[in-house]
């Protein structure tokens, strides 16, 4: 089966599940715009973990939230899920996104030597004005281009080059919606009056056989795991000690995994 973590920031066991490799994609904005890309995706990508972007409407149709994968022919459900698991996806409730890095697309890896050129091409097309297309490198916006009216819709094209001095990951997005407690009435809306969003899954860039690993991101995950442990210890109800120990072991294993990754990176 294919397992998708839903409602992004809700729940506690997304971190140990991603570290253990039991998840295949991560939802965001599938029941509102609570949460952020940084929390749901970027910190995992910073550890070199391929977390495919996914989304969808919740228990009724209130938005156009959809996840897309490429198709040269009619897809079966099995083929669609296979491409989602591979990270060949983009999410949107408005514009359609396409991009490649050195000729490869989302979910793939570009192998380079230090100093090699990285060439990115990206486009976005939408029925309503999404205003801007952003290029993301290791979680930071490094290039933007404005959308322009064209033949009854809006389009943005982005072309960018830089030299690869370190490993990382690249993605395209339109400016993200404000979080629920920071609503911005000026953020562009779609036909349902919902804040527009759009984001591709990542393309990884390995440099001299090295993958991206950010120690600060790993430390932040450790801190969140420790907070979750305290929350469970103080609030969770278990039928017996065996159940408690089983859950505690999940978090202990995740903490051990992260600490080992940090040690390996230091070496």
Secondary structure, 3 states (H helix, E strand, C coil): CCCEECCCCCCCCHHHHHHHCCCCEEECCCCCCCCCHHHHHHHHHCCCCCCCEECCCCCCCCCCCEEEECCCCCCCHHHHHHHHHCCCEEEECCCEEEEEECCECCCCEEEECCCCEEEEEEEEEECCCCCEEEEEECCEEEEEEECEEECCEEEEEEEEEEECCCCEEEEEECCCCCCHHHCCCCCCECCCCCECCEEECCEEEEECCECCCCHHHHHHHHHHHHHHHHHHHHHCCCCCHHHHHHHHHHHHHHHHHHHHHHHHHHC
